[in-house]
């Protein structure tokens, strides 16, 4: 049995089926695995994570599908049960620690709150456990750090506080939503190394959400590329990096800066992610696709298993000659 199983998840604005922001999402995450969700802002990555945690905004709600954690339905769970599962069985690192942390509370006390709500530890034991966790995420001078306010810490230190808070109760599943956003390259590498080390030491599974393919390549086992609320390509890290097949995935890779001097300018993907209230009638990527055909404008591709264990939702895959179709490499 998978640790996390998301099947046919659909999330809609105000319960309106015509305004779906996540459309039939299927994901399975095994214990100890790191699964990545990548794509532009507005693709549905964070909303899928918030639905798993039971933290969707009031205007958004699941209208179909299921989410189970260790066989237990999360969509049917009561608010009290979800509170019990958060931190103990699943936890989340939110996008921006400066907004996720309470600016007027000391960071050590904010971590300690997790233990206060979910354990029977004494105050001294809670403080000792917080200190141990702060050391585990490689924070300096933890006694001083415990009493610091968020604004007194660097961006990297605040992110480590968020990681300590998320992992203080050894959850089975960690959802890391853009954990390296706004960090410089050196600090970003340190955070990625820290997450990888903690995963190895604890055996937890991780959902890593990012638009940074460089970060994804450093930490993930499998990549799921999302666009307009759907997964358009999914596969193991090596084959996906060697030969992305969906035109959108190819565009994401082409937009990565290179340092080998082979390309003087970035290659952008023209256009933007479509508004969920005004989706194209066919393939959602069709208005931006360089190889779009009339067929793409009238039919919706579905995610299908490929011979190499990759999954793909495209009528004209990059580099693959299809019957009646023209390869995107031509």
Buried (B, 14 or more C-beta within 10 A) or exposed (E): EBBBBBBEBBBBBEEEEEBBBBBBBBBBBEBBBBBBBBBBEBBBBBBBBBBBBBEBEEEBBBBBBBBBBBEEEBBEBEEEBBBBBBBBBBBBBBBBBEEBBEEEEBBBBBBBBBBEEBBEBEEEEBBEBBBEBBEBBBBEEBEEBBEBBBEEBEBBBBBBBBBBBBBBBEBBBBBBBBBBBEBEEEBBBBBBEBBBEBBEEBEBBBBBBBBBBBBBBBBBBBBBBBBBBBBBBBBBBEBBBEBBBBBBBBBBBBBEEEEEEEEEEEEEBEEEBBEBEEBBEBBBBBBBBEBBBEBBBEBBBEBEEBEEEBBBBBBBBBEBEEEEBEEBEE
